[in-house]
Amino acid sequence: MKKADVFEFYSRLAEDNPSPETELEYGNAYQLVVAVALSAQATDVGVNKATRALFEKVKTPQQMLDLGLEGLKEHIKTIGLFNQKAKNVIAAARILVEEHGGEVPETREALEALPGVGRKTANVVLNTAFGQPAIAVDTHIFRVSNRTGLAPGKTVLAVEKKLEKVTPEPFLLGAHHWLILHGRYTCKARTPECWRCIVSDLCRFKKKTPAPKGKAR
């Protein structure tokens, strides 16, 4: 995608949604770490259902330790892989208390050292909680980047690096959210809704999906 087209691509997404936000519900940086870690191979909707009651009780790593493993499992048992995720969350809480004074660190290295926190989770926290221009590439962003020609790459890391390179500075903070929301609701995996896409004319995807009968953009 040409440089001018990339700028126009983001400009339209920004105009359509000036203040993009994660759909995960959280009250502070620690709760965001937990929510994102729980969202692996799960939907944001499912995570939010499980964490609403949990986050009323737990706002700090120490409170998570006080709740304990079995107490946490009871809250998140509707989430896939909840047993392993619960173990990771408790182990991460212990590290945060013992090594970081109960605070969430603001570096990728320290975040990735926490059990259950990979590069994607770390990038989400850095971007969403601390306002750093990090782009977390999930399945939606990987698909959008490759399908549109915005930042093609064979691996998640390759796409991340390409996005960091091609995304104009004014759009770096919001890029993660714009792209994930676009992939979730418009540029869908099985049937992209090209007929109502605001960037379809900039997109390199050749097999554009026509509008269903009776529907218009």
VOPAGU-2260 file (C-alpha; in pm, 1 decimal, decimal comma):
REM VOPAGU-2260
SITE   aa  ch    i         X         Y         Z
SITE  MET   A    0       0,0       0,0       0,0
SITE  LYS   A    1     139,2     340,8     -94,9
SITE  LYS   A    2     240,3     584,4     178,8
SITE  ALA   A    3     -38,3     827,9      87,5
SITE  ASP   A    4    -291,8     545,6      90,5
SITE  VAL   A    5    -176,0     430,9     434,0
SITE  PHE   A    6    -227,7     781,4     570,1
SITE  GLU   A    7    -573,8     796,6     411,2
SITE  PHE   A    8    -653,8     447,7     545,4
SITE  TYR   A    9    -588,8     552,2     903,9
SITE  SER   A   10    -746,7     894,7     854,3
SITE  ARG   A   11   -1078,5     736,6     763,0
SITE  LEU   A   12   -1069,7     492,3    1053,3
SITE  ALA   A   13    -986,6     779,9    1287,1
SITE  GLU   A   14   -1264,5     998,7    1152,3
SITE  ASP   A   15   -1512,8     714,7    1193,1
SITE  ASN   A   16   -1395,6     641,8    1550,7
SITE  PRO   A   17   -1196,1     933,7    1697,6
SITE  SER   A   18   -1136,8     771,3    2038,6
SITE  PRO   A   19   -1093,5     395,7    1991,9
SITE  GLU   A   20   -1080,5     183,6    2306,9
SITE  THR   A   21   -1040,9    -179,3    2402,6
SITE  GLU   A   22   -1365,1    -368,8    2453,4
SITE  LEU   A   23   -1224,7    -538,7    2761,4
SITE  GLU   A   24   -1359,7    -392,1    3084,1
SITE  TYR   A   25   -1104,3    -288,8    3346,5
SITE  GLY   A   26   -1050,5     -25,9    3612,5
SITE  ASN   A   27    -672,8       1,7    3635,6
SITE  ALA   A   28    -351,2    -126,8    3480,4
SITE  TYR   A   29    -345,7    -442,8    3691,5
SITE  GLN   A   30    -699,7    -538,6    3598,6
SITE  LEU   A   31    -608,7    -480,9    3233,4
SITE  VAL   A   32    -314,3    -721,2    3264,2
SITE  VAL   A   33    -548,2    -985,4    3406,6
SITE  ALA   A   34    -820,9    -925,2    3148,4
SITE  VAL   A   35    -585,1    -942,5    2851,0
SITE  ALA   A   36    -416,1   -1255,7    2986,0
SITE  LEU   A   37    -756,9   -1419,5    3027,2
SITE  SER   A   38    -864,7   -1318,1    2676,3
SITE  ALA   A   39    -622,8   -1554,5    2501,5
SITE  GLN   A   40    -835,1   -1796,2    2295,6
SITE  ALA   A   41   -1147,5   -1638,6    2443,5
SITE  THR   A   42   -1380,0   -1355,0    2348,0
SITE  ASP   A   43   -1381,0   -1014,3    2511,0
SITE  VAL   A   44   -1751,0   -1061,7    2583,4
SITE  GLY   A   45   -1683,1   -1385,9    2769,1
SITE  VAL   A   46   -1395,3   -1235,0    2964,7
SITE  ASN   A   47   -1601,1    -931,9    3064,5
SITE  LYS   A   48   -1880,2   -1154,2    3196,7
SITE  ALA   A   49   -1632,4   -1340,8    3414,0
SITE  THR   A   50   -1435,0   -1042,8    3539,1
SITE  ARG   A   51   -1716,7    -806,4    3638,1
SITE  ALA   A   52   -1769,9    -974,5    3974,8
SITE  LEU   A   53   -1401,0   -1057,8    4006,3
SITE  PHE   A   54   -1289,1    -697,7    3960,3
SITE  GLU   A   55   -1533,0    -576,5    4223,4
SITE  LYS   A   56   -1326,8    -777,9    4474,0
SITE  VAL   A   57    -981,7    -764,5    4315,1
SITE  LYS   A   58    -814,6    -437,3    4220,2
SITE  THR   A   59    -453,6    -513,6    4318,3
SITE  PRO   A   60    -211,9    -808,0    4293,8
SITE  GLN   A   61    -225,8    -850,2    4672,0
SITE  GLN   A   62    -603,6    -879,0    4663,3
SITE  MET   A   63    -564,4   -1146,5    4393,4
SITE  LEU   A   64    -330,5   -1340,3    4623,1
SITE  ASP   A   65    -578,9   -1298,0    4907,2
SITE  LEU   A   66    -854,9   -1438,7    4684,3
SITE  GLY   A   67    -638,2   -1741,7    4611,2
SITE  LEU   A   68    -623,3   -1991,9    4329,1
SITE  GLU   A   69    -951,0   -2169,9    4399,5
SITE  GLY   A   70   -1135,6   -1843,1    4450,7
SITE  LEU   A   71   -1006,9   -1714,2    4118,5
SITE  LYS   A   72   -1101,6   -2034,2    3939,5
SITE  GLU   A   73   -1456,0   -2000,4    4065,0
SITE  HIS   A   74   -1481,1   -1658,0    3899,8
SITE  ILE   A   75   -1325,3   -1750,6    3565,1
SITE  LYS   A   76   -1440,5   -2111,2    3516,2
SITE  THR   A   77   -1650,3   -2009,1    3214,0
SITE  ILE   A   78   -1335,4   -1902,6    3027,0
SITE  GLY   A   79   -1141,3   -2149,6    2816,6
SITE  LEU   A   80    -821,9   -2293,4    2970,0
SITE  PHE   A   81    -922,4   -2136,0    3301,8
SITE  ASN   A   82    -716,5   -2375,3    3514,7
SITE  GLN   A   83    -383,4   -2280,6    3357,5
SITE  LYS   A   84    -481,6   -1916,5    3327,2
SITE  ALA   A   85    -568,2   -1904,5    3697,6
SITE  LYS   A   86    -227,6   -2048,6    3788,7
SITE  ASN   A   87     -55,3   -1788,9    3571,0
SITE  VAL   A   88    -256,7   -1499,5    3714,4
SITE  ILE   A   89    -175,2   -1601,6    4071,3
SITE  ALA   A   90     193,9   -1651,7    3988,2
SITE  ALA   A   91     205,1   -1312,5    3814,0
SITE  ALA   A   92      37,9   -1144,8    4110,9
SITE  ARG   A   93     303,0   -1289,1    4341,1
SITE  ILE   A   94     584,0   -1151,8    4122,6
SITE  LEU   A   95     417,7    -810,1    4105,2
SITE  VAL   A   96     391,2    -796,9    4484,3
SITE  GLU   A   97     738,6    -932,7    4559,9
SITE  GLU   A   98     939,0    -764,9    4283,5
SITE  HIS   A   99     742,1    -457,1    4179,9
SITE  GLY   A  100     575,8    -336,1    4498,5
SITE  GLY   A  101     233,8    -433,6    4368,7
SITE  GLU   A  102     263,8    -202,8    4067,5
SITE  VAL   A  103     243,6    -297,4    3700,8
SITE  PRO   A  104     581,0    -231,6    3531,8
SITE  GLU   A  105     594,2      -6,0    3228,2
SITE  THR   A  106     848,9    -197,9    3023,1
SITE  ARG   A  107     790,8    -483,2    2780,2
SITE  GLU   A  108    1071,7    -691,0    2929,8
SITE  ALA   A  109     927,8    -676,8    3282,0
SITE  LEU   A  110     576,4    -746,1    3159,4
SITE  GLU   A  111     683,8   -1043,3    2949,5
SITE  ALA   A  112     859,5   -1187,6    3254,3
SITE  LEU   A  113     517,2   -1235,5    3415,4
SITE  PRO   A  114     359,4   -1582,7    3375,9
SITE  GLY   A  115      87,4   -1580,3    3111,1
SITE  VAL   A  116     199,1   -1248,1    2964,7
SITE  GLY   A  117     340,8   -1274,1    2614,4
SITE  ARG   A  118     443,7   -1006,0    2369,4
SITE  LYS   A  119      85,7    -940,1    2257,0
SITE  THR   A  120     -44,2    -893,3    2612,1
SITE  ALA   A  121     252,0    -674,7    2699,2
SITE  ASN   A  122     190,6    -454,7    2395,7
SITE  VAL   A  123    -177,8    -412,6    2482,8
SITE  VAL   A  124     -88,9    -304,0    2836,8
SITE  LEU   A  125     186,5     -67,8    2721,0
SITE  ASN   A  126     -47,2      92,2    2468,2
SITE  THR   A  127    -375,2      98,5    2658,5
SITE  ALA   A  128    -261,4     153,3    3017,7
SITE  PHE   A  129      52,9     357,5    2963,6
SITE  GLY   A  130      -5,6     534,8    2632,6
SITE  GLN   A  131     295,3     389,4    2455,5
SITE  PRO   A  132     283,1     346,6    2075,0
SITE  ALA   A  133     286,4     -33,3    2081,5
SITE  ILE   A  134      82,2    -241,7    1837,8
SITE  ALA   A  135     -36,7    -581,5    1960,6
SITE  VAL   A  136    -101,5    -809,5    1663,7
SITE  ASP   A  137    -382,5   -1057,6    1721,7
SITE  THR   A  138    -563,8   -1269,7    1461,8
SITE  HIS   A  139    -782,3    -974,8    1355,7
SITE  ILE   A  140    -491,8    -735,4    1302,4
SITE  PHE   A  141    -284,0   -1004,3    1130,6
SITE  ARG   A  142    -571,1   -1067,3     887,8
SITE  VAL   A  143    -645,4    -700,5     819,8
SITE  SER   A  144    -278,3    -616,4     768,4
SITE  ASN   A  145    -229,5    -894,9     514,7
SITE  ARG   A  146    -564,7    -880,9     339,2
SITE  THR   A  147    -563,6    -506,4     281,9
SITE  GLY   A  148    -195,2    -485,5     196,1
SITE  LEU   A  149    -139,7    -239,6     480,1
SITE  ALA   A  150     142,7    -438,3     639,8
SITE  PRO   A  151     178,4    -787,3     491,5
SITE  GLY   A  152     389,5   -1041,6     675,0
SITE  LYS   A  153     413,4   -1415,8     729,9
SITE  THR   A  154     444,2   -1398,7    1107,7
SITE  VAL   A  155     283,4   -1196,5    1384,9
SITE  LEU   A  156     615,6   -1033,8    1467,7
SITE  ALA   A  157     680,3    -946,2    1102,2
SITE  VAL   A  158     340,3    -777,6    1079,1
SITE  GLU   A  159     400,7    -591,4    1406,1
SITE  LYS   A  160     735,2    -457,4    1284,3
SITE  LYS   A  161     587,1    -360,5     946,7
SITE  LEU   A  162     295,8    -179,2    1112,1
SITE  GLU   A  163     535,1      13,4    1335,5
SITE  LYS   A  164     728,0     115,5    1024,1
SITE  VAL   A  165     438,8     217,9     796,1
SITE  THR   A  166     193,4     365,9    1047,3
SITE  PRO   A  167     219,1     747,6    1048,0
SITE  GLU   A  168     313,4     892,8    1387,4
SITE  PRO   A  169     -24,4    1064,5    1450,8
SITE  PHE   A  170    -197,1     725,0    1432,2
SITE  LEU   A  171      44,1     504,6    1630,1
SITE  LEU   A  172    -139,8     526,5    1961,3
SITE  GLY   A  173    -477,1     430,5    1816,7
SITE  ALA   A  174    -361,1     189,3    1545,5
SITE  HIS   A  175    -405,1    -125,6    1754,9
SITE  HIS   A  176    -764,5     -44,2    1843,4
SITE  TRP   A  177    -867,3      79,2    1497,6
SITE  LEU   A  178    -732,3    -230,8    1327,4
SITE  ILE   A  179    -872,5    -482,6    1575,3
SITE  LEU   A  180   -1218,4    -324,8    1565,9
SITE  HIS   A  181   -1208,6    -309,2    1186,3
SITE  GLY   A  182   -1119,0    -676,9    1172,9
SITE  ARG   A  183   -1377,5    -775,8    1430,3
SITE  TYR   A  184   -1675,2    -595,0    1279,7
SITE  THR   A  185   -1603,7    -524,7     911,4
SITE  CYS   A  186   -1304,2    -711,6     769,9
SITE  LYS   A  187   -1430,3   -1040,7     913,7
SITE  ALA   A  188   -1245,3   -1368,6     869,9
SITE  ARG   A  189   -1490,0   -1569,1     661,5
SITE  THR   A  190   -1688,5   -1301,8     484,5
SITE  PRO   A  191   -1546,7    -950,1     492,9
SITE  GLU   A  192   -1818,6    -688,4     459,7
SITE  CYS   A  193   -1642,9    -499,3     180,6
SITE  TRP   A  194   -1971,0    -347,1      65,1
SITE  ARG   A  195   -1985,0    -125,5     373,3
SITE  CYS   A  196   -1612,6     -82,0     434,8
SITE  ILE   A  197   -1490,5     278,0     452,0
SITE  VAL   A  198   -1146,0     185,4     319,0
SITE  SER   A  199   -1245,0     -67,2      51,5
SITE  ASP   A  200   -1112,0     147,0    -233,9
SITE  LEU   A  201    -766,7     152,1     -69,8
SITE  CYS   A  202    -766,0    -220,8       4,5
SITE  ARG   A  203    -567,6    -469,6    -207,1
SITE  PHE   A  204    -815,2    -753,8    -148,5
SITE  LYS   A  205    -936,1    -850,4    -496,4
SITE  LYS   A  206   -1245,7   -1058,9    -420,8
SITE  LYS   A  207   -1453,2    -775,8    -274,6
SITE  THR   A  208   -1774,1    -896,7    -111,1
SITE  PRO   A  209   -2087,8    -746,9    -269,5
SITE  ALA   A  210   -2372,7    -614,5     -58,9
SITE  PRO   A  211   -2643,7    -867,5      33,0
SITE  LYS   A  212   -2974,9    -807,5    -135,3
SITE  GLY   A  213   -3168,9    -526,5      28,4
SITE  LYS   A  214   -2865,1    -382,3     203,0
SITE  ALA   A  215   -2659,3     -78,2     117,9
SITE  ARG   A  216   -2349,4      78,9     270,9
